Every structure is written in structure tokens, then in C-alpha cells.
Amino acid sequence: MIIAGVCRRHLSSLALAVLLLGAPRAWAETAQTMQVTLRPGDVDVARGLGRMDVELRISAMDAQAGQAVLTLPVVIANTDTIATTLTDLVMTDAEGAVPLTVRDDPVALVYARHWIAGRAVSGDVTVRYRAPIDNTPPRRGSGPPYSLRTDGGGVSGVGNTFILLPKDDHDYRIALRWDLTGLPAGAGATSSHGEGDFDLEPGRADRLSSTVFMAGPMEREPQPVSNAGFSAAWMGETPFEARPLMAWTNRLHGWMSRFFAEPGEPPYRVFMRYNPINAGGGVALTRSFLVTFGQATNPADLKSTLSHEMIHTWTQWDGRGQWYGEGIAVYYQGLLPYRAGLITADDYLADINDTARRYYSNLLNDTPDDQIAPRFWEDSRIRVLPYDRGGVYFAVVNGKIRRASEGTRSLDDLILEMNRRRRAGETVDEAVWIALLTAELGEEGRALHAAMKDGDLMVPEPDDYGPCFTRYVGRARRFDLGFDPKSFVGDVKTIRGLVAGSAAERAGIRNGDVVTYAVAMDGVQGDQEARLTLQVTRGEARFPVTYLPRGEEVDVYQWRRDTAAVDAACKT
């Protein structure tokens, strides 16, 4: 997220993306209607500016004076929205303009702005406003790539950053309409829900919050474009050949659909766009994935990210905690492409070792699971734990199941059963997972799960990643910023808690420095050689400081090829 990218290099924000969505609920017998019209335009490619004019037509609104009628996050997962920068907001009903004031929630990881009606509102209403687009890198630093931005003469963004929603709990029939007259001739439009305009059956209005929107002169793969199966879209120049990468992703999606026993190949859309601060990261959204690239992005590195996020299509559940969805995605992100013949054994081995290296060298790898959510954004060493520890935990589970069943069963059987129950509409939560695990391993399974949640170190047996790989002990340096990681929390990042003798101090960082940076900290943590550059403001001076954010060297478990193993037995 992902945040920060997903898998081994960056952090995905799947769990954070759904904070606004809530649990599924039954449709109301009668649903209101909401038509959303999007009018992108004024795209200035050179300056990275543009706008998105938004019109909402909402039926049968009923609100009293002083009641909140509209809402939008101000910050979601460390990402600013247009809640405080939108202009020309007007709400009208049959009586004319509705006076609006604003009220903000207390500042938090996710907090919202609410628009309050100055008088009673009744009947059909129309809401119009302008969402400004500015590609200036965000001051907050790393976060999911939700924000509106311009690329290649078009615009893209996720609904949770620019679409105001009615502040109620009604079901809505949603109609999305595009007006592309403000874009160059030949521009097209697409979204997580398909090509061009779309209509949704009754359901929550905040489905739009997890929808990617893209409009402009797009490149597409495959061609011709279809609303069924896989589809990819991007705009502007990419620093690599995008079409072969998307064709690879298409093949992987088909293979995964069969592995997870889908009755057909479900719709899945990938959106690519440039990101100056978290290149290579992305975020999973409704039946889709938004992936980002930078000028130095290697398309081979994106394969793990794309695989990881695609797996989230089949890891949705009703439980709490990221150890399940993210851990499964980490465990399978290399294994499934390897089984499909889409990456090599060496690629898979590198994926295993990147995760293991970051996990075992993490000074905070004993943090209990219940401390992760409240501390998620204060320290990247906390943020990556559901990914790394979860992935290693599932490797341990797989090995134990294989040994207990003498090779007749594996983790696959449990994950496929969880997914079958989800498709059938049954409850899929932690209690269900523990019951399945206990059925395979008895009380040992329950104890293993409790140990993982408590923060105990997860250590797979030497052959738990398959008979072609064996475990050994390597060395790695711990990730260490050299100051309090909470210095990076918030809009203004001020260094405090500088550690005497640290690499940061030796490079010239001082307490009280105000800093910005343009990399994903989770990615830096996962790369032993990655140097960190901070743009420092100290008094009237502004200058860069670059250093290697590493501390002591420690033992870490790693895996290598077992030369005596037969290759045909590797893909287990």
C-alpha cells in the first residue's frame, strides 16, 4: 500500500482502502438514485494541472437544518483529498440554494469533512463543485496512489479522494456518466466498473470510494477492449514497454482464476500511472488494481506487485487484521507465477529471500498483531509486519500440513475452502480459519496461530518452500533511520530523537530539521543497499542529505537451491 507498495518492495493499502466501505448488507426494498457526472478538463501537461468538475443528482434527500448531508475524507491512509481544496460547491433543491457549513472529524489516520445543511432539505437535490488537480508531490510523503492527477493529456484518480457522498445509510442505484468535451478529441473513459458510462444495482453509495476513474487518450491491452476478463489502461509515455508486461499480467490472471476455482474468468482491470514518490507501489480496489511507475522502474519488479494485488481478489474476508489477506498475498505472489511458468525458480527464490530478509532483520518483528493497527503509520517496521510475518506464517502452516498429511494436503486446500465459502456467501473470519487449521493440525494449529498473533518468530523448516530449496543462515543489517520514526508522521516532518553516532547523524541530520522525501520508506527498508535522501530545511537553508539507513548486522534465515533436488518436484 501495498501503501507503499506491495509485497516485498512496497506496501499495499488494501485494508486501508476498505476502511470506508464497511461490511456488506442487504439491499433495501426501494433504493434512491444517484447520478454522478464527471467532466475532466483544463489539462496542462507541462504544469501538471487540471480539473474534474463533478455533478451529483441525488433523489429523495430528507435532512433537517444542522444535519450533515455530504461527506468526504480529508485524509485517507496518509493521502490528502480535495475536501479542503474543492471550489464552487453549490447544493440546490426545489427551494433553491442550500447554505452549507463544514465540520471536520478529529485528525486521525482516516478522518472526514462533513457539509452541514443550513436549512431543511427535501426531495431531489443537485450538487456541483470543481476538484482541482495538481501533480505537485504530496507533502505527507508515501501513501496509496489515490489522488487525482494528470498524465498524457488525461486524468485519473480514485473516488475516495474527490467524489462527495450523501451522509446517510441508504441504498442507491448509481449511474455514472462521463462528459469528455473538455479533453482532446479521441479521449476515452474507463473505470473499475467497465468502459465509459455505467449503472450499478442498488447498494452502498461508497462503492464509488473504491473505484478507479481514468479518462483521456489511453493505451489499452488487450485489444479490442472488453468488459469481461482482463483489461489494462494507461496514458502517456512509460519508461519501459508496457504492453508486454500487461500481456504477462493477463496470462497470470487467467491462471489464477483457474487456480482459485472461479466458474469463469472474472472482470479484472489494471490501471497504470506515473508516481513521483512511491513508484512501483499500488493499491487494490474494486475488481481492479492501480499500479504506479517511475522513470527508473524495472518492469520485472512490477510483476511481484501485480501478482500480489491480483491475489487480493480471492483473499477477501470478514475478519480483522492484515495478516490474513496480506500474508496470503505475500506467500503466493511468487509461488503462483512460478507454478504457472511465468517466472523462474531464481525469481521465486529472490522473492522468498526478500521477504525473509526484511522480516528477520526487523528490530520490531516481535510486535503483537493487536498493536499493528494503532501504530500502522508511525513506523515502517510496524507497517510491513502483516506482510512479512503473515507470509512466513503461511509457509510454516503449509509445511506442517504437508508433513501431517504425508503430502496429500497443503495450505492450498484451506485457502480454496475459505474462498469457496466466501463465494457462497458464508461467513469467512478468523474463527473459521482457526477451525480449518485445527482440523488439519489439531491443537498444534491453534497454538501456532496464537503464537503468530502474539509476535513469536515464525521459522519455516528448511524445505517448507518446496524440495528444491533449503534453508541457511545469512547476514543482513537492520533498517535504522537513526531517529524517531514518528518524525515522519503528519504534514510537517520534523526530526526528533536523533541517535548519537547513527548514520543519520554522521550524514548531517540534526534534531529540529524539517524534511521531505520522495521514496517509499517500506521499499527502502526492504533493500539493503537503498540510500535515503532527505530534503532538509534548517532555518533559511535548504539542502539534501543522503545516507544508508542501516544499523547492526544480524543473522537472518535465507533459502537457496538444493542442487540434489529434481526440478520437476519444485512447484509444490
Sequence and secondary structure as in RCSB ss.txt:
>XXXX:A:sequence
MIIAGVCRRHLSSLALAVLLLGAPRAWAETAQTMQVTLRPGDVDVARGLGRMDVELRISAMDAQAGQAVLTLPVV
IANTDTIATTLTDLVMTDAEGAVPLTVRDDPVALVYARHWIAGRAVSGDVTVRYRAPIDNTPPRRGSGPPYSLRT
DGGGVSGVGNTFILLPKDDHDYRIALRWDLTGLPAGAGATSSHGEGDFDLEPGRADRLSSTVFMAGPMEREPQPV
SNAGFSAAWMGETPFEARPLMAWTNRLHGWMSRFFAEPGEPPYRVFMRYNPINAGGGVALTRSFLVTFGQATNPA
DLKSTLSHEMIHTWTQWDGRGQWYGEGIAVYYQGLLPYRAGLITADDYLADINDTARRYYSNLLNDTPDDQIAPR
FWEDSRIRVLPYDRGGVYFAVVNGKIRRASEGTRSLDDLILEMNRRRRAGETVDEAVWIALLTAELGEEGRALHA
AMKDGDLMVPEPDDYGPCFTRYVGRARRFDLGFDPKSFVGDVKTIRGLVAGSAAERAGIRNGDVVTYAVAMDGVQ
GDQEARLTLQVTRGEARFPVTYLPRGEEVDVYQWRRDTAAVDAACKT
>XXXX:A:secstr
     STTTS   HHHHTTTT       SS EEEEEEEEEEEEETTTTEEEEEEEEEEEEEEE TT EEEEEEEE
ETTEE STTT EEEEEEETTEE  EEEEE  SSSEEEEEEEESS EEEEEEEEEEEEEE S  TT S  S S EE
ETTEEEEEGGGT  EESS  EEEEEEEE  TTS TT EEEETTEESSEEEEEEEGGGGGG EEEEESEEEESSS 
 SSSEEEEEES  SS HHHHHHHHHHHHHHHHHHTT SS   EEEEEEE SSSTT EEEETTEEEEEE TT  HH
HHHHHHHHHHHGGG   SSSSSHHHHHHHHHHHHHHHHHTTSS HHHHHHHHHHHHHHHHT TTTT  GGGTTTT
TTT HHHHTHHHHHHHHHHHHHHHHHHHHTTTS  HHHHHHHHHHHHHTT   SHHHHHHHHHHHHTHHHHHHHH
HHHHT      TTTT TTEEEEEEEEEEE  SS GGGGSSSSEE  S  TTSHHHHHT  TT EEE  S HHHHH
H TT  EEEEEEETTEEEEEEE  EEEEEEEEEEEE TTS GGG   
